[in-house]
Amino acid sequence: MHLVFWGHEHDNQILPTPVSVGDGTVLITQPGSTVATSLCDGEAGEKNVGILYVKGKECMIEPKVLKSVRPFLCEEISLDDKVIDHDTEMVTSYISAKMDDLLEKVGTTFPNNPKLPLIRIR
């Protein structure tokens, strides 16, 4: 069995996934970055590292969740869905409420994390 480490991707998919290649199969692991390197959806999930165990032609990765990574949440909103009529005060109020919701979510999703969060609303 061949193990391929797929790099330069934002999503963290640490557990090897079998993929057919030609007449055989390879395992692909995509560890992702240990920190948010881009403010995209793929960076918003858990960050992991893995311990690779190899015995003969078999391998296994034991994921280890990183607990001290700066929290990152990303949410997409559409002002077209709201009756705001380009009123600056209403837009500001709506976005402030969204930010408050995301800050509350950071507290429940990443409890006891002392780092300030990265939040992206687009």
N, C-alpha and C positions, 0 to 999 in steps of 0.2 A: 504494500500500500504506500502511495506517495502522499506527502502532506505539503500543501502549498500555502505559504503565508501571503495573503493579499494585502498590499500596503496602499497608502495614500487614499484611503477611503474614510469618510467621516463616521459611518455607521459602525457600531461595535457588535460584531457577530463572532464571538470568541469560540464558540463550540464548532468543531469541524463538521462540515456538511459534505456528503458524498456528491460528486458531480461526474457524469459520464464524459470521458474524453477518448475519442477513437474507439478502440476495442476494450478499454479498461475504465477504471474509476479512480479518481483522486479525491482526497479530502481537502477542502479549502477552509482555512480559518482567516477571519478578517478582524484582527484585534482592534483596529481603530486607534485613535489617539487617546492618550491618558488625560488630556485636557481639551477644552473647547478651542479649536483652532479656526473655526469658522462659525458664524452665527446662522447655521442652517438647522433644519429639523433633525437631521441625523446626529447632531452633536448633543441633543437634549436628553438622550437616554443615559442609562448607567454607564459608567466607565469601568472597565475591567482590565486586569492583567491575567495571565495564565501561567500555570506551571505545566510544562510539557513532560510527560512520561513516555519513554520509548522502551519497548522490550521486544527484541527481534524485529519483526516487520509490523508490529502493532504499536499504536500510539494512542494517547489520551491527553486531553488538556483539562486541567482542573482550574476553572475560573475563580478569580479572587476579586470581589467587588472593591473598588477603591472608595474609601469613605471620606477622604479629605479633599476631594475634587471640588472646585468652585461650582456651585449649582448653576444650571442653565435651563431656562424654560423659553419656549418659542410658541407664539400663538398668532394666528392669522385672523384678522378681522376685516370686515367690509363695511365701510360707512354707507354704502348704497343700501344695505339692509336696514338701516335705521332712518327714521324721519328726522334728519338733522338740518336739512336745507342750508348747508354751508354756514351755519351759525357757529362762529369760533368758540363761544362759551359752551355750547352744547357739545361740540367735538372735544374740547378740552375736558369737560366733565365726564364724557363717555370713556375717553382714553384713561383718565385718572382712575375711574372705577375699575377698568380692566386691569390696570397696574396694581391696584389694591388687591384684586382677586388673585393675581399671579404671585404677589408677595405672600399672601396667605397660603397659597398652594406650595410655595417654596418651604415655608415653615413646617407643613405637614409631610411633604415629600422628602425633604432632606433635614430631618430633625437633628438637632445638636451639631449642625455644621456651622462653624464660626465665620466662614468666608462669605463675603458679600456676593449676591447672585448676579448673574448675567441674565437679563430679560430682554427679549426681542418681541416687539409687537409690529407686525407688518400688515 
